[in-house]
Amino acid sequence: MNRRLVIFGAGDIAELAHFYFGAHTEREIVAFTVDAAYLKEPTFCGRPVVAFEEVRRHFDPATHDFFVALSYSKLNGLRKEKYLAVKGLGYGLASYVSPRATVLNEGRIGENCFILEDNTIQPFARIGDNVTLWSGNHIGHHSVIHDHCFISSHVVVSGGVEIGEQCFLGVNATLRDHIKIGARCVIGAGALLLADAAADGVYVGEATERGRVPSSRLRGI
């Protein structure tokens, strides 16, 4: 039996969670919740929005699960905080894994994960709790992504890589095989890592600068 679902959040990611869970699972989404200080509208996506401080009074943990639909704000710290708060109230946490993802790791995926379309998760890889894999990533064999990470789109994680808690990997980042990324690292868009990265590191790829010739003077396009 699919338990009913309450979604924490009332922004873009919560709207996407409503879409994906509604389109590809049999769960009934019954409500959204946010902290009382951020409760601006009584409904969202056609469902009631209740204050998180009162959520247990409305929705019994015995019959309802949660999904925390937040981004990488505060280096995933806010999503981690709310994930732990929900667990502290006794709720189970649902994961979403797109049917359009290629998942070959025998389901080694934690709770409150958000794994979107076109991800490839190779055999023997492990995904921790509260991990977001946006669309189009490659997670290589025997790699480990620890809890509370956010992997954006078209990231290549080669085989045997270990990524510590609360890391953020930007679009098109590439990690070579058998390296370790410490906790709370930021790997920027387009960055290439060829060696281990100590905790709290920031790695930024080079941005493309504007050319000196305006587009109106280009002859080859």
C-alpha positions in Angstrom: 0.0 0.0 0.0 1.4 3.4 -1.0 1.3 5.8 1.9 0.1 9.3 1.4 2.7 12.0 0.9 3.4 15.4 2.3 5.9 17.6 0.5 8.1 20.1 2.4 8.5 23.3 0.3 6.4 25.6 -1.8 8.8 26.7 -4.5 10.0 25.4 -7.9 11.5 22.1 -6.6 8.3 21.4 -4.6 6.3 22.0 -7.8 8.6 19.6 -9.7 8.3 17.0 -6.9 4.5 17.3 -7.2 4.8 16.7 -10.9 7.2 13.8 -10.8 5.6 11.9 -7.9 2.2 12.5 -9.4 3.2 11.4 -12.9 5.3 8.3 -12.1 4.2 6.9 -8.7 1.0 5.9 -7.1 1.4 8.1 -4.1 -1.4 10.5 -3.2 0.1 14.0 -2.5 -2.2 15.4 0.2 -0.4 18.6 1.3 2.6 20.9 1.3 4.2 22.3 4.4 6.6 25.2 5.2 7.8 26.9 8.3 5.0 29.1 9.7 7.1 32.2 9.0 7.1 31.4 5.3 3.5 30.4 4.9 2.2 33.0 2.4 -0.7 31.2 0.6 -3.2 28.6 1.8 -2.8 26.4 -1.3 -0.1 25.3 -3.7 -0.5 23.1 -6.8 -4.1 22.6 -5.7 -3.2 21.2 -2.3 -3.4 22.8 1.2 -0.2 24.3 2.7 0.1 23.9 6.4 2.6 25.2 8.9 5.4 22.7 9.6 5.0 23.4 13.3 1.5 21.9 13.1 2.0 19.2 10.6 1.9 16.3 13.0 -1.5 17.4 14.2 -2.9 17.1 10.7 -1.0 14.2 9.2 -0.3 11.0 11.2 3.2 9.6 10.7 1.6 6.1 10.8 -0.1 6.8 7.5 1.9 9.6 5.8 5.4 9.9 4.5 7.4 13.1 3.6 9.5 14.4 0.8 11.7 17.4 1.5 11.8 19.3 -1.7 14.5 21.9 -1.2 17.6 22.9 -3.2 21.3 23.2 -2.2 20.8 26.4 -0.2 23.5 26.9 2.5 25.5 24.1 0.8 22.7 21.6 1.3 22.5 22.6 5.0 18.9 23.7 4.9 17.7 20.5 3.2 19.7 18.5 5.7 18.2 20.5 8.6 14.6 19.9 7.4 15.3 16.2 6.6 16.5 15.6 10.1 13.5 17.6 11.6 11.1 15.4 9.6 12.8 12.3 10.8 12.6 13.6 14.3 8.8 13.8 14.0 8.7 10.1 13.2 7.9 10.3 9.5 9.3 8.1 6.8 10.9 9.8 3.8 10.1 8.9 0.2 12.6 8.9 -2.7 11.7 9.5 -6.3 13.7 7.6 -9.0 12.6 8.4 -12.5 11.5 5.4 -14.6 13.7 7.1 -17.4 16.8 6.7 -15.3 19.1 3.7 -15.8 19.7 2.2 -12.4 22.0 -0.8 -12.2 23.1 -0.7 -8.6 20.5 -3.0 -7.1 18.6 -0.2 -5.5 21.4 1.1 -3.3 19.7 4.4 -3.0 18.8 6.1 0.3 15.7 8.0 1.5 14.6 11.4 0.4 16.5 11.1 -2.9 15.4 12.9 -6.0 16.8 11.2 -9.1 15.6 12.6 -12.3 15.5 11.4 -15.9 18.5 10.2 -17.9 20.8 9.5 -15.0 23.0 6.4 -15.3 23.9 4.7 -12.1 26.3 1.9 -12.7 26.6 -1.4 -10.8 28.0 -1.3 -7.3 27.5 2.5 -6.9 25.9 3.7 -3.7 23.7 6.8 -3.2 23.2 8.0 0.4 20.2 9.7 2.0 18.8 13.1 0.9 20.8 13.2 -2.4 19.6 15.1 -5.5 20.7 13.9 -8.9 19.4 16.3 -11.5 19.0 15.1 -15.0 21.6 13.5 -17.2 24.4 12.5 -14.9 26.8 9.5 -15.0 27.6 7.8 -11.7 30.3 5.3 -12.3 30.7 1.8 -10.9 31.7 1.4 -7.2 31.4 5.1 -6.5 29.8 6.4 -3.3 27.8 9.6 -2.9 27.3 10.3 0.8 24.3 12.0 2.4 22.9 15.5 1.6 24.7 16.1 -1.8 23.4 17.9 -4.8 24.6 16.8 -8.2 23.3 19.1 -11.0 23.2 18.1 -14.7 25.6 16.2 -17.0 28.1 15.6 -14.3 30.5 12.7 -14.9 31.5 10.8 -11.8 34.0 8.1 -12.9 34.4 4.7 -11.3 35.4 4.3 -7.7 34.9 7.9 -6.7 33.9 8.8 -3.1 32.0 12.1 -2.6 31.6 13.4 1.0 28.5 14.8 2.7 26.9 18.1 1.6 28.9 18.5 -1.6 27.6 20.4 -4.6 28.7 19.5 -8.1 27.8 22.0 -10.9 26.8 21.4 -14.5 29.3 19.5 -16.6 31.8 18.9 -13.8 34.0 15.8 -14.3 35.7 13.7 -11.7 38.4 11.2 -12.7 38.3 7.7 -11.3 39.3 6.6 -7.8 39.5 10.0 -6.1 38.0 11.2 -2.9 36.1 14.5 -2.5 35.9 15.7 1.1 32.7 16.9 2.8 31.1 20.3 1.8 33.1 20.8 -1.4 31.8 23.0 -4.2 32.8 21.7 -7.6 31.8 24.4 -10.1 30.3 24.1 -13.5 32.8 22.7 -16.0 35.4 21.9 -13.4 37.8 18.9 -13.9 39.1 17.1 -10.9 42.0 14.8 -11.3 43.1 14.3 -7.7 41.6 14.1 -4.2 39.9 17.2 -2.8 40.1 18.1 0.9 37.0 19.1 2.8 35.5 22.5 2.3 37.3 23.1 -1.0 36.0 25.3 -3.8 36.9 24.3 -7.4 35.8 26.7 -10.1 36.1 26.0 -13.9 37.2 28.8 -16.2 34.4 30.9 -17.7 34.4 31.7 -21.4 35.1 35.3 -22.0 33.5 37.5 -24.7 35.4 37.6 -27.9 36.9 40.8 -29.2 35.1 40.5 -32.6 31.3 41.2 -32.5 29.0 38.6 -34.0 28.0 40.9 -36.9 31.6 40.6 -38.2 31.9 36.8 -38.1 32.1 35.3 -41.6 31.9 31.6 -40.8 28.4 31.6 -39.2 
